[in-house]
């Protein structure tokens, strides 16, 4: 309600200023009307507040009556509690009151509680633990060694024999090569193998050989064996 009055007063003030600026009586009369309306609203609001305040005078009396009733109820309750209590002579002899029975603590817990280990028992336990750890380590090492041996044996079985491996080519020097080209000394070759060998070459054991001159072998594209070294042996023999 007060907000409405405030708005009306501000509007009346604005219209009054407008009337003074424009010299128009119409805005002045409108400003007066708004001011009167604001005064009527204030009057109505004051009357409503007054009517609300008059019936409130009976509330304190009602509250006092309620407080008196509560006090009476408390007094009645105290009287009942006092009546229920025995008199001084009726309390009886304190010696007649039975003593409370104290139950014995169960002995099961004390029986099941583990006894503290002695120093010797702890030492024995640590020794046994260390021995077990050593035994486990030794077992693991043995298993590892056995696995390595098995892997080595398997690799050896899978690897081709040394005899089956073709020999490498001899690294012949230029001087030895010049001497060997002119020689007709006999060397041997193996079918489908690119090397020529001396007769006593260990790689030829058990193989069928074909004798041929070293110069001819060179012309046919054969190369010297790195195991027996035919070029070096023949060149040294003819120097």
MARBA-3410 file (N, C-alpha, C, O; in Angstrom, 1 decimal):
239
0.8,-1.2,0.0,0.0,0.0,0.0,0.9,1.3,0.0,0.6,2.2,-0.7 ~ 1.9,1.3,0.8,2.8,2.4,0.9,3.5,2.6,-0.4,3.8,3.8,-0.8 ~ 3.8,1.5,-1.2,4.5,1.7,-2.5,3.6,2.4,-3.5,4.0,3.2,-4.2 ~ 2.2,2.1,-3.4,1.3,2.8,-4.3,1.2,4.3,-4.0,1.2,5.1,-4.9 ~ 1.2,4.6,-2.7,1.2,6.0,-2.3,2.5,6.7,-2.8,2.4,7.9,-3.2
3.6,6.1,-2.6,4.9,6.7,-3.1,4.9,6.9,-4.6,5.3,8.0,-5.0 ~ 4.3,6.0,-5.3,4.3,6.2,-6.8,3.4,7.3,-7.1,3.7,8.1,-8.0 ~ 2.2,7.4,-6.4,1.3,8.5,-6.7,1.9,9.9,-6.4,1.7,10.9,-7.1 ~ 2.6,9.9,-5.3,3.2,11.2,-4.9,4.3,11.6,-5.9,4.4,12.8,-6.3 ~ 5.1,10.7,-6.4,6.1,11.0,-7.4,5.5,11.4,-8.7,6.0,12.4,-9.3
4.3,10.8,-9.1,3.6,11.2,-10.3,3.1,12.6,-10.1,3.1,13.4,-11.1 ~ 2.5,12.9,-9.0,2.0,14.2,-8.7,3.1,15.3,-8.8,2.9,16.4,-9.4 ~ 4.2,15.0,-8.2,5.3,15.9,-8.3,5.8,16.1,-9.7,6.1,17.3,-10.1 ~ 5.8,15.1,-10.5,6.3,15.2,-11.9,5.3,16.1,-12.7,5.7,16.9,-13.5 ~ 4.0,15.8,-12.5,2.9,16.6,-13.2,3.0,18.1,-12.7,2.7,19.0,-13.6
3.3,18.3,-11.5,3.4,19.7,-11.0,4.5,20.4,-11.7,4.4,21.6,-12.1 ~ 5.7,19.8,-11.8,6.8,20.4,-12.5,6.5,20.6,-14.0,6.8,21.6,-14.6 ~ 5.7,19.6,-14.6,5.3,19.8,-16.0,4.4,21.0,-16.1,4.5,21.8,-17.1 ~ 3.4,21.2,-15.2,2.5,22.3,-15.2,3.2,23.7,-15.1,2.9,24.6,-15.8 ~ 4.3,23.7,-14.3,5.1,24.9,-14.1,5.8,25.3,-15.4,6.0,26.4,-15.8
6.3,24.2,-16.0,7.1,24.4,-17.2,6.2,24.9,-18.4,6.6,25.8,-19.1 ~ 5.1,24.2,-18.6,4.3,24.4,-19.7,3.2,25.5,-19.5,2.5,25.9,-20.4 ~ 3.1,26.0,-18.2,2.1,27.0,-17.8,0.7,26.5,-18.2,-0.2,27.3,-18.6 ~ 0.4,25.2,-17.9,-0.9,24.6,-18.2,-1.5,24.2,-16.9,-0.9,23.6,-16.1 ~ -2.8,24.7,-16.7,-3.5,24.4,-15.5,-4.0,23.0,-15.4,-4.2,22.5,-14.3
-4.1,22.4,-16.6,-4.6,21.0,-16.6,-3.7,20.1,-15.8,-4.1,19.3,-15.0 ~ -2.4,20.1,-16.1,-1.4,19.3,-15.4,-1.4,19.6,-13.9,-1.1,18.7,-13.1 ~ -1.7,20.8,-13.5,-1.7,21.2,-12.1,-2.9,20.5,-11.4,-2.7,20.0,-10.3 ~ -4.1,20.6,-12.0,-5.2,19.9,-11.4,-5.0,18.4,-11.4,-5.4,17.8,-10.4 ~ -4.4,17.8,-12.4,-4.2,16.3,-12.3,-3.2,16.0,-11.2,-3.4,15.0,-10.5
-2.2,16.9,-11.0,-1.2,16.7,-9.9,-2.0,16.8,-8.5,-1.7,16.0,-7.6 ~ -2.9,17.7,-8.4,-3.7,17.9,-7.1,-4.5,16.6,-6.9,-4.6,16.1,-5.8 ~ -5.1,16.1,-8.0,-6.0,14.9,-7.9,-5.2,13.7,-7.4,-5.6,12.9,-6.5 ~ -4.0,13.5,-8.0,-3.2,12.4,-7.5,-2.7,12.5,-6.1,-2.7,11.6,-5.3 ~ -2.4,13.8,-5.6,-2.1,14.0,-4.2,-3.2,13.6,-3.3,-3.0,13.0,-2.3
-4.5,14.1,-3.7,-5.6,13.7,-2.9,-5.8,12.2,-2.8,-6.2,11.7,-1.7 ~ -5.7,11.6,-4.0,-5.8,10.1,-4.0,-4.8,9.4,-3.1,-5.2,8.5,-2.4 ~ -3.6,9.9,-3.1,-2.6,9.3,-2.2,-2.9,9.5,-0.7,-2.7,8.6,0.1 ~ -3.5,10.7,-0.4,-3.9,11.0,1.0,-5.1,10.0,1.4,-5.1,9.5,2.5 ~ -6.0,9.8,0.5,-7.1,8.9,0.8,-6.6,7.5,1.0,-7.1,6.8,1.9
-5.7,7.0,0.2,-5.1,5.7,0.4,-4.4,5.6,1.7,-4.5,4.6,2.4 ~ -3.7,6.6,2.1,-3.0,6.6,3.5,-4.0,6.5,4.6,-3.8,5.8,5.5 ~ -5.1,7.2,4.4,-6.2,7.2,5.5,-6.8,5.8,5.6,-7.0,5.3,6.7 ~ -7.1,5.2,4.4,-7.7,3.9,4.4,-6.8,2.9,5.1,-7.2,2.0,5.9 ~ -5.5,3.0,4.8,-4.5,2.0,5.3,-4.4,2.2,6.8,-4.3,1.3,7.6
-4.5,3.5,7.3,-4.4,3.7,8.8,-5.6,3.1,9.5,-5.5,2.6,10.6 ~ -6.8,3.3,8.9,-8.0,2.7,9.5,-7.9,1.2,9.5,-8.4,0.6,10.5 ~ -7.4,0.5,8.5,-7.3,-0.9,8.5,-6.3,-1.4,9.6,-6.6,-2.4,10.3 ~ -5.2,-0.7,9.8,-4.3,-1.1,10.8,-4.9,-0.9,12.2,-4.6,-1.7,13.1 ~ -5.7,0.1,12.4,-6.3,0.4,13.7,-7.3,-0.8,14.0,-7.4,-1.2,15.1
-8.1,-1.2,13.0,-9.1,-2.3,13.2,-8.4,-3.6,13.6,-8.9,-4.3,14.4 ~ -7.2,-3.8,13.0,-6.5,-5.0,13.3,-5.9,-5.0,14.7,-5.8,-6.0,15.4 ~ -5.6,-3.8,15.2,-4.9,-3.7,16.5,-5.9,-3.9,17.7,-5.5,-4.3,18.8 ~ -7.2,-3.5,17.5,-8.2,-3.6,18.6,-8.5,-5.0,19.1,-8.4,-5.2,20.3 ~ -8.8,-6.0,18.3,-9.0,-7.4,18.8,-7.8,-8.0,19.4,-7.9,-9.0,20.1
-6.6,-7.5,19.2,-5.4,-8.1,19.8,-5.3,-7.8,21.2,-4.4,-8.5,21.9 ~ -6.1,-7.0,21.9,-6.0,-6.7,23.3,-6.4,-7.9,24.1,-6.0,-8.0,25.3 ~ -7.3,-8.8,23.6,-7.7,-9.9,24.3,-6.7,-11.1,24.3,-6.8,-12.0,25.1 ~ -5.7,-11.0,23.4,-4.7,-12.1,23.3,-3.9,-12.2,24.6,-3.7,-13.4,25.0 ~ -3.4,-11.1,25.2,-2.7,-11.3,26.5,-3.4,-12.1,27.5,-2.9,-12.9,28.3
-4.8,-11.8,27.6,-5.5,-12.4,28.7,-5.6,-13.9,28.4,-5.5,-14.7,29.3 ~ -5.8,-14.3,27.1,-5.9,-15.7,26.7,-4.6,-16.4,27.1,-4.5,-17.5,27.6 ~ -3.4,-15.7,26.7,-2.1,-16.3,27.1,-2.0,-16.5,28.5,-1.4,-17.5,29.0 ~ -2.4,-15.5,29.4,-2.3,-15.6,30.8,-3.1,-16.8,31.3,-2.7,-17.6,32.2 ~ -4.3,-17.0,30.7,-5.1,-18.1,31.1,-4.4,-19.5,30.8,-4.5,-20.4,31.6
-3.8,-19.5,29.6,-3.1,-20.8,29.2,-2.0,-21.0,30.1,-1.7,-22.2,30.4 ~ -1.2,-20.0,30.5,-0.1,-20.2,31.4,-0.5,-20.7,32.8,0.1,-21.5,33.4 ~ -1.7,-20.1,33.2,-2.2,-20.6,34.5,-2.6,-22.1,34.5,-2.4,-22.8,35.4 ~ -3.2,-22.5,33.3,-3.6,-23.9,33.2,-2.4,-24.8,33.2,-2.4,-25.9,33.9 ~ -1.3,-24.4,32.5,-0.1,-25.2,32.5,0.5,-25.3,33.9,1.0,-26.3,34.3
0.5,-24.2,34.7,1.1,-24.2,36.0,0.3,-25.2,36.9,0.9,-25.9,37.7 ~ -1.1,-25.2,36.7,-1.9,-26.1,37.5,-1.6,-27.5,37.2,-1.5,-28.3,38.1 ~ -1.4,-27.8,35.9,-1.1,-29.2,35.5,0.3,-29.6,36.1,0.4,-30.8,36.5 ~ 1.3,-28.7,36.1,2.5,-29.1,36.7,2.4,-29.4,38.2,3.1,-30.3,38.7 ~ 1.6,-28.6,38.9,1.4,-28.8,40.3,0.7,-30.1,40.6,1.1,-30.9,41.5
-0.3,-30.5,39.8,-0.9,-31.8,39.9,0.0,-32.9,39.7,0.0,-33.9,40.4 ~ 0.9,-32.8,38.7,1.9,-33.9,38.4,2.8,-34.0,39.6,3.1,-35.2,39.9 ~ 3.3,-32.9,40.1,4.2,-33.0,41.3,3.6,-33.7,42.4,4.2,-34.4,43.2 ~ 2.3,-33.4,42.7,1.5,-34.0,43.8,1.4,-35.5,43.6,1.5,-36.2,44.5 ~ 1.1,-35.9,42.4,1.0,-37.4,42.1,2.3,-38.1,42.4,2.4,-39.2,42.9
3.5,-37.4,41.9,4.8,-38.1,42.1,5.1,-38.1,43.6,5.7,-39.1,44.1 ~ 4.7,-37.1,44.3,5.0,-37.1,45.8,4.2,-38.2,46.5,4.7,-38.9,47.4 ~ 2.9,-38.4,46.0,2.1,-39.5,46.6,2.6,-40.9,46.3,2.5,-41.8,47.2 ~ 3.3,-41.0,45.2,3.8,-42.4,44.9,5.0,-42.7,45.7,5.3,-43.9,45.8 ~ 5.8,-41.7,46.2,7.0,-42.0,46.9,6.7,-42.5,48.3,5.7,-42.0,48.9
7.4,-43.5,48.8,7.1,-44.1,50.2,7.6,-43.1,51.2,8.5,-42.3,51.0 ~ 7.0,-43.2,52.4,7.4,-42.3,53.5,8.7,-42.8,54.0,9.3,-43.8,53.6 ~ 9.3,-41.9,54.9,10.6,-42.2,55.4,10.7,-43.6,56.2,11.7,-44.3,56.1 ~ 9.6,-44.0,56.9,9.6,-45.2,57.6,9.4,-46.4,56.7,9.7,-47.6,57.1 ~ 8.9,-46.2,55.5,8.6,-47.3,54.6,9.7,-47.7,53.7,9.6,-48.6,52.9
10.8,-47.0,53.7,11.9,-47.3,52.8,12.5,-48.6,53.1,13.1,-49.2,52.2 ~ 12.4,-49.1,54.3,13.0,-50.4,54.7,14.4,-50.4,55.0,15.0,-49.3,55.0 ~ 15.0,-51.5,55.5,16.4,-51.6,55.9,17.3,-51.7,54.7,17.0,-52.6,53.8 ~ 18.3,-50.9,54.6,19.2,-51.0,53.4,19.9,-52.3,53.4,20.4,-52.7,52.3 ~ 20.0,-53.0,54.5,20.7,-54.3,54.5,20.0,-55.3,53.8,20.5,-56.3,53.4
18.6,-55.1,53.7,17.8,-56.1,53.0,17.9,-56.1,51.5,17.4,-57.0,50.8 ~ 18.5,-55.0,51.0,18.6,-54.8,49.6,19.7,-55.8,49.1,20.8,-55.7,49.6 ~ 19.4,-56.7,48.2,20.4,-57.7,47.7,21.5,-57.0,46.9,21.3,-56.0,46.2 ~ 22.7,-57.5,47.2,23.8,-56.9,46.5,23.8,-57.4,45.0,23.4,-58.5,44.7 ~ 24.3,-56.5,44.1,24.3,-57.0,42.7,25.3,-58.1,42.5,26.4,-58.1,43.1
24.9,-59.0,41.6,25.8,-60.2,41.4,26.7,-59.8,40.2,26.3,-59.3,39.2 ~ 28.0,-60.0,40.5,29.1,-59.7,39.5,29.4,-61.0,38.8,29.9,-61.9,39.4 ~ 29.2,-61.0,37.5,29.5,-62.2,36.7,31.0,-62.3,36.5,31.7,-61.3,36.3 ~ 31.5,-63.6,36.6,32.9,-63.8,36.4,33.2,-63.7,35.0,32.5,-64.0,34.1 ~ 34.4,-63.1,34.7,34.8,-63.0,33.3,35.1,-64.3,32.7,35.6,-65.2,33.4
34.7,-64.5,31.5,34.9,-65.8,30.8,36.4,-66.1,30.7,37.2,-65.3,30.4 ~ 36.7,-67.4,31.0,38.1,-67.8,31.0,38.5,-68.3,29.6,39.7,-68.7,29.4 ~ 37.6,-68.4,28.7,37.9,-68.9,27.4,38.9,-68.0,26.7,39.8,-68.5,25.9 ~ 38.7,-66.7,26.9,39.6,-65.8,26.2,41.0,-65.9,26.7,41.9,-65.9,25.9 ~ 41.2,-66.1,28.0,42.5,-66.2,28.5,43.1,-67.5,28.1,44.3,-67.6,27.8
42.3,-68.6,27.9,42.8,-69.9,27.5,43.3,-69.8,26.0,44.3,-70.4,25.7 ~ 42.5,-69.2,25.2,42.7,-69.2,23.8,43.8,-68.1,23.4,44.3,-68.2,22.3 ~ 44.1,-67.2,24.3,45.1,-66.2,23.9,46.5,-66.8,23.7,46.9,-67.6,24.6 ~ 47.1,-66.5,22.6,48.4,-67.1,22.4,49.5,-66.6,23.4,49.6,-65.4,23.7 ~ 50.3,-67.5,23.8,51.4,-67.1,24.7,52.5,-66.5,24.0,52.8,-66.9,22.8
53.2,-65.5,24.5,54.3,-64.8,23.8,55.4,-65.8,23.5,55.8,-66.6,24.4 ~ 56.0,-65.7,22.3,57.0,-66.6,22.0,58.3,-66.1,22.6,58.6,-64.9,22.9 ~ 59.1,-67.1,23.0,60.4,-66.8,23.5,61.4,-66.4,22.5,61.1,-66.5,21.3 ~ 62.5,-65.9,22.9,63.5,-65.4,21.9,64.1,-66.6,21.1,64.4,-66.4,19.9 ~ 64.3,-67.8,21.8,64.8,-68.9,21.1,63.8,-69.4,20.0,64.2,-69.7,18.9
62.5,-69.4,20.3,61.5,-69.8,19.3,61.5,-68.8,18.1,61.4,-69.3,17.0 ~ 61.6,-67.5,18.4,61.6,-66.6,17.3,62.9,-66.8,16.4,62.8,-66.7,15.2 ~ 64.0,-67.1,17.1,65.2,-67.3,16.3,65.1,-68.5,15.4,65.5,-68.5,14.3 ~ 64.5,-69.6,16.0,64.3,-70.9,15.2,63.4,-70.6,14.0,63.6,-71.1,12.9 ~ 62.4,-69.8,14.3,61.4,-69.5,13.2,62.1,-68.7,12.1,61.9,-69.0,10.9
63.0,-67.7,12.5,63.7,-66.9,11.4,64.7,-67.8,10.7,64.8,-67.6,9.5 ~ 65.3,-68.8,11.4,66.3,-69.7,10.7,65.6,-70.6,9.7,66.0,-70.8,8.6 ~ 64.4,-71.1,10.2,63.7,-72.0,9.2,63.2,-71.2,8.0,63.2,-71.7,6.9 ~ 62.8,-69.9,8.2,62.4,-69.1,7.1,63.5,-68.8,6.1,63.3,-68.9,4.9 ~ 64.7,-68.5,6.7,65.9,-68.3,5.8,66.2,-69.6,5.0,66.6,-69.5,3.9
66.2,-70.7,5.7,66.5,-72.0,5.1,65.5,-72.3,3.9,65.9,-72.7,2.8 ~ 64.3,-72.0,4.2,63.2,-72.3,3.2,63.5,-71.4,2.0,63.3,-71.8,0.8 ~ 63.8,-70.1,2.3,64.1,-69.1,1.2,65.3,-69.6,0.3,65.2,-69.5,-0.9 ~ 66.3,-70.1,1.0,67.5,-70.5,0.3,67.2,-71.8,-0.6,67.6,-71.9,-1.7 ~ 66.4,-72.7,0.0,66.0,-73.9,-0.8,65.2,-73.5,-2.0,65.4,-74.0,-3.1
64.2,-72.6,-1.8,63.4,-72.1,-3.0,64.3,-71.5,-4.0,64.1,-71.6,-5.2 ~ 65.3,-70.6,-3.6,66.2,-70.0,-4.6,67.0,-71.0,-5.3,67.2,-70.9,-6.5 ~ 67.5,-72.0,-4.6,68.3,-73.1,-5.3,67.5,-73.8,-6.3,67.9,-74.2,-7.4 ~ 66.2,-74.2,-5.9,65.3,-74.9,-6.8,65.1,-74.0,-8.0,65.1,-74.6,-9.2 ~ 64.8,-72.7,-7.8,64.6,-71.9,-9.0,65.8,-71.8,-9.9,65.6,-71.8,-11.1
67.0,-71.7,-9.3,68.2,-71.6,-10.1,68.4,-72.9,-10.9,68.8,-72.9,-12.1 ~ 68.1,-74.1,-10.3,68.3,-75.4,-10.9,67.3,-75.5,-12.1,67.6,-75.9,-13.2 ~ 66.0,-75.0,-11.9,65.1,-75.0,-12.9,65.5,-74.1,-14.1,65.3,-74.5,-15.3 ~ 66.0,-73.0,-13.8,66.5,-72.1,-14.8,67.6,-72.7,-15.6,67.6,-72.6,-16.9 ~ 68.6,-73.3,-14.9,69.7,-74.0,-15.6,69.2,-75.1,-16.5,69.7,-75.3,-17.6
68.3,-75.9,-16.0,67.7,-77.0,-16.8,67.0,-76.5,-18.0,67.1,-77.0,-19.1 ~ 66.3,-75.4,-17.9,65.6,-74.8,-19.0,66.6,-74.3,-20.1,66.4,-74.5,-21.3 ~ 67.6,-73.6,-19.6,68.7,-73.1,-20.5,69.3,-74.3,-21.3,69.6,-74.2,-22.5 ~ 69.6,-75.4,-20.5,70.3,-76.5,-21.2,69.4,-77.1,-22.2,69.8,-77.5,-23.3 ~ 68.1,-77.2,-21.9,67.1,-77.8,-22.8,67.0,-77.0,-24.1,67.0,-77.5,-25.2
67.0,-75.6,-23.9,66.9,-74.7,-25.0,68.2,-74.8,-25.9,68.1,-74.8,-27.1 ~ 69.4,-74.9,-25.2,70.6,-75.1,-26.0,70.7,-76.4,-26.8,71.1,-76.4,-28.0 ~ 70.2,-77.5,-26.2,70.1,-78.7,-26.9,69.2,-78.7,-28.1,69.5,-79.2,-29.1 ~ 68.0,-78.0,-27.9,67.1,-77.9,-29.0,67.7,-77.1,-30.1,67.5,-77.4,-31.3 ~ 68.4,-76.0,-29.7,69.0,-75.2,-30.8,70.1,-75.9,-31.5,70.2,-75.8,-32.7
70.8,-76.8,-30.8,71.9,-77.6,-31.4,71.3,-78.6,-32.4,71.8,-78.8,-33.4 ~ 70.1,-79.2,-32.0,69.5,-80.1,-32.8,69.0,-79.5,-34.1,69.0,-80.0,-35.2 ~ 68.4,-78.2,-33.9,67.8,-77.6,-35.1,68.9,-77.0,-36.0,68.7,-76.9,-37.2 ~ 70.1,-76.7,-35.5,71.2,-76.1,-36.3,71.7,-77.1,-37.3,71.9,-78.3,-36.9 ~ 72.0,-76.7,-38.5,72.6,-77.7,-39.4,74.0,-78.1,-39.0,74.7,-77.3,-38.5
74.4,-79.3,-39.3,75.7,-79.8,-39.0,76.8,-78.9,-39.7,76.5,-78.3,-40.7 ~ 78.0,-78.9,-39.1,79.0,-78.1,-39.6,79.4,-78.6,-41.0,79.8,-77.8,-41.9 ~ 79.3,-79.9,-41.2,79.7,-80.5,-42.5,78.7,-80.1,-43.6,79.1,-80.0,-44.7 ~ 77.4,-79.8,-43.2,76.4,-79.4,-44.2,76.5,-78.0,-44.6,76.0,-77.6,-45.6 ~ 77.2,-77.2,-43.7,77.4,-75.8,-44.0,78.4,-75.5,-45.1,79.5,-76.0,-45.0
78.0,-74.9,-46.2,79.0,-74.6,-47.3,80.2,-73.8,-46.8,79.9,-72.8,-46.1 ~ 81.4,-74.1,-47.2,82.5,-73.3,-46.7,82.5,-72.0,-47.4,82.0,-71.8,-48.5 ~ 83.2,-71.0,-46.7,83.3,-69.7,-47.3,84.4,-69.6,-48.4,85.1,-70.6,-48.6 ~ 84.4,-68.5,-49.1,85.4,-68.3,-50.1,86.7,-67.8,-49.6,86.8,-67.0,-48.7 ~ 87.8,-68.4,-50.0,89.2,-68.0,-49.6,89.5,-66.6,-50.1,89.2,-66.3,-51.2
90.1,-65.8,-49.2,90.5,-64.5,-49.6,91.9,-64.5,-50.2,92.9,-64.5,-49.5 ~ 92.0,-64.6,-51.6,93.2,-64.8,-52.3,93.8,-63.5,-52.6,93.2,-62.6,-53.1 ~ 95.1,-63.4,-52.3,95.8,-62.1,-52.7,96.1,-62.1,-54.2,96.0,-63.1,-54.9 ~ 96.4,-60.9,-54.6,96.6,-60.7,-56.1,97.8,-61.5,-56.6,97.8,-62.0,-57.7 ~ 98.9,-61.6,-55.8,100.1,-62.3,-56.2,99.8,-63.8,-56.3,100.2,-64.4,-57.3
99.1,-64.4,-55.3,98.7,-65.8,-55.4,97.8,-66.0,-56.5,97.9,-67.1,-57.2 ~ 96.9,-65.1,-56.8,95.9,-65.3,-57.9,96.7,-65.3,-59.3,96.3,-66.1,-60.2 ~ 97.7,-64.5,-59.4,98.5,-64.5,-60.7,99.2,-65.8,-60.9,99.4,-66.2,-62.0 ~ 99.7,-66.4,-59.8,100.4,-67.7,-59.9,99.4,-68.8,-60.2,99.7,-69.7,-61.0 ~ 98.3,-68.9,-59.5,97.3,-70.0,-59.6,96.7,-70.0,-61.0,96.4,-71.1,-61.5
96.4,-68.9,-61.6,95.8,-68.9,-62.9,96.6,-69.7,-64.0,96.0,-70.3,-64.9 ~ 97.9,-69.8,-63.8,98.7,-70.4,-64.8,99.0,-71.9,-64.5,99.7,-72.6,-65.3 ~ 98.5,-72.4,-63.4,98.8,-73.7,-62.9,97.8,-74.7,-63.5,96.6,-74.3,-63.8 ~ 98.2,-76.0,-63.6,97.3,-77.0,-64.0,97.2,-78.1,-62.9,96.9,-79.2,-63.2 ~ 97.6,-77.8,-61.6,97.6,-78.7,-60.5,96.1,-79.1,-60.3,95.2,-78.4,-60.5
96.0,-80.3,-59.9,94.7,-80.9,-59.7,94.0,-80.5,-58.4,94.7,-80.6,-57.3 ~ 92.8,-80.1,-58.5,92.0,-79.8,-57.3,90.7,-80.6,-57.6,90.5,-81.2,-58.6 ~ 89.8,-80.6,-56.6,88.5,-81.3,-56.7,87.4,-80.4,-56.5,87.5,-79.4,-55.7 ~ 86.3,-80.7,-57.1,85.0,-79.9,-56.9,83.9,-80.9,-56.6,84.0,-82.1,-56.9 ~ 82.8,-80.4,-56.0,81.7,-81.2,-55.7,80.5,-80.6,-56.5,80.3,-79.4,-56.6
79.8,-81.6,-57.0,78.7,-81.1,-57.9,77.7,-80.2,-57.2,77.3,-80.5,-56.0 ~ 77.3,-79.2,-57.8,76.3,-78.2,-57.3,76.8,-77.4,-56.1,76.1,-76.8,-55.3 ~ 78.2,-77.3,-56.0,78.8,-76.5,-55.0,79.9,-75.6,-55.7,80.6,-76.1,-56.5 ~ 80.0,-74.3,-55.3,80.8,-73.4,-56.1,82.3,-73.4,-55.7,83.0,-72.6,-56.2 ~ 82.7,-74.2,-54.7,84.1,-74.1,-54.3,84.9,-75.3,-54.9,84.4,-76.4,-55.2
86.2,-75.0,-55.1,87.2,-76.1,-55.4,88.1,-76.2,-54.2,88.4,-75.2,-53.4 ~ 88.5,-77.5,-54.0,89.2,-77.8,-52.7,90.5,-78.6,-53.0,90.7,-79.2,-54.1 ~ 91.3,-78.7,-52.0,92.4,-79.6,-52.0,91.9,-81.0,-51.7,90.8,-81.2,-51.2 ~ 92.6,-82.0,-52.1,92.1,-83.4,-52.0,91.9,-83.7,-50.5,91.0,-84.5,-50.2 ~ 92.7,-83.2,-49.6,92.6,-83.6,-48.2,91.7,-82.6,-47.4,91.8,-82.5,-46.2
90.9,-81.8,-48.1,90.0,-80.9,-47.4,89.0,-81.6,-46.5,88.4,-82.6,-46.9 ~ 88.9,-81.2,-45.2,88.0,-82.0,-44.3,86.5,-81.9,-44.7,85.7,-82.7,-44.3 ~ 86.2,-80.9,-45.4,84.8,-80.7,-45.8,84.3,-81.8,-46.8,83.1,-82.0,-47.0 ~ 85.3,-82.4,-47.5,85.0,-83.4,-48.5,84.7,-84.8,-48.0,84.4,-85.7,-48.8 ~ 84.8,-85.0,-46.7,84.6,-86.3,-46.1,83.3,-86.9,-46.5,82.2,-86.3,-46.1
83.3,-88.0,-47.2,82.1,-88.7,-47.5,81.3,-88.1,-48.7,80.2,-88.5,-49.0 ~ 82.0,-87.2,-49.5,81.3,-86.6,-50.6,82.0,-87.1,-51.9,83.1,-87.5,-52.0 ~ 81.2,-87.2,-53.0,81.7,-87.5,-54.3,82.4,-86.3,-54.9,81.7,-85.3,-55.1 ~ 83.6,-86.5,-55.3,84.4,-85.3,-55.8,84.7,-85.6,-57.3,84.7,-86.7,-57.8 ~ 85.0,-84.5,-58.0,85.4,-84.5,-59.4,86.7,-83.8,-59.5,86.8,-82.6,-59.2
87.8,-84.5,-60.0,89.1,-83.9,-60.2,89.1,-82.9,-61.4,88.4,-83.2,-62.4 ~ 89.8,-81.8,-61.2,89.9,-80.8,-62.3,91.1,-79.9,-62.0,91.5,-79.8,-60.9 ~ 91.6,-79.4,-63.0,92.8,-78.5,-62.9,92.3,-77.1,-62.3,91.2,-76.7,-62.5 ~ 93.3,-76.6,-61.5,92.9,-75.4,-60.8,92.6,-74.2,-61.8,91.7,-73.4,-61.5 ~ 93.4,-74.1,-62.9,93.2,-73.1,-63.8,91.8,-73.2,-64.5,91.1,-72.3,-64.7
91.5,-74.5,-64.9,90.2,-74.7,-65.5,89.1,-74.5,-64.5,88.0,-73.9,-64.9 ~ 89.3,-74.8,-63.3,88.2,-74.6,-62.2,88.0,-73.1,-62.1,86.8,-72.6,-62.0 ~ 89.0,-72.3,-62.2,88.9,-70.8,-62.2,88.1,-70.3,-63.4,87.2,-69.5,-63.3 ~ 88.4,-70.9,-64.6,87.7,-70.5,-65.8,86.3,-70.8,-65.7,85.4,-70.1,-66.3 ~ 85.9,-71.9,-65.1,84.5,-72.4,-65.0,83.7,-71.6,-63.9,82.5,-71.8,-63.8
84.4,-70.8,-63.2,83.7,-70.0,-62.2,83.8,-70.5,-60.8,83.1,-69.9,-59.9 ~ 84.5,-71.5,-60.5,84.7,-72.1,-59.2,85.6,-71.1,-58.4,86.5,-70.5,-58.9 ~ 85.4,-71.1,-57.1,86.2,-70.2,-56.2,86.9,-71.1,-55.1,86.3,-72.2,-54.8 ~ 88.0,-70.6,-54.6,88.7,-71.5,-53.6,88.0,-71.6,-52.3,87.3,-70.7,-51.8 ~ 88.2,-72.7,-51.6,87.6,-73.0,-50.3,88.4,-72.3,-49.2,89.6,-72.3,-49.3
87.7,-71.7,-48.3,88.4,-71.0,-47.2,88.9,-72.0,-46.1,89.8,-71.6,-45.3 ~ 88.4,-73.2,-46.1,88.9,-74.2,-45.1,90.3,-74.7,-45.4,91.2,-74.7,-44.6 ~ 90.4,-75.2,-46.6,91.7,-75.8,-47.0,92.6,-74.8,-47.7,93.8,-75.1,-47.7 ~ 92.1,-73.7,-48.2,93.0,-72.7,-48.8,93.8,-73.2,-50.0,95.0,-73.1,-49.9 ~ 93.2,-73.6,-51.0,94.0,-74.2,-52.1,94.9,-73.2,-52.8,96.0,-73.5,-53.3
94.4,-72.0,-53.0,95.2,-71.0,-53.7,96.5,-70.7,-52.9,97.6,-70.6,-53.6 ~ 96.4,-70.5,-51.7,97.7,-70.2,-50.9,98.6,-71.3,-50.9,99.8,-71.2,-51.0 ~ 98.1,-72.6,-50.8,99.0,-73.8,-50.7,99.7,-74.0,-52.1,100.9,-74.2,-52.1 ~ 98.9,-73.9,-53.2,99.5,-74.1,-54.5,100.4,-73.0,-54.9,101.5,-73.3,-55.5 ~ 100.1,-71.7,-54.6,101.0,-70.6,-54.9,102.3,-70.7,-54.1,103.4,-70.4,-54.7
102.3,-71.2,-52.9,103.5,-71.3,-52.1,104.3,-72.5,-52.6,105.6,-72.4,-52.6 ~ 103.7,-73.5,-53.1,104.4,-74.7,-53.6,105.2,-74.3,-54.9,106.2,-75.0,-55.2 ~ 104.7,-73.4,-55.7,105.3,-73.1,-57.0,106.1,-71.8,-57.0,106.5,-71.3,-58.1 ~ 106.4,-71.3,-55.9,107.3,-70.1,-55.8,108.7,-70.6,-55.6,109.6,-69.7,-55.5
END
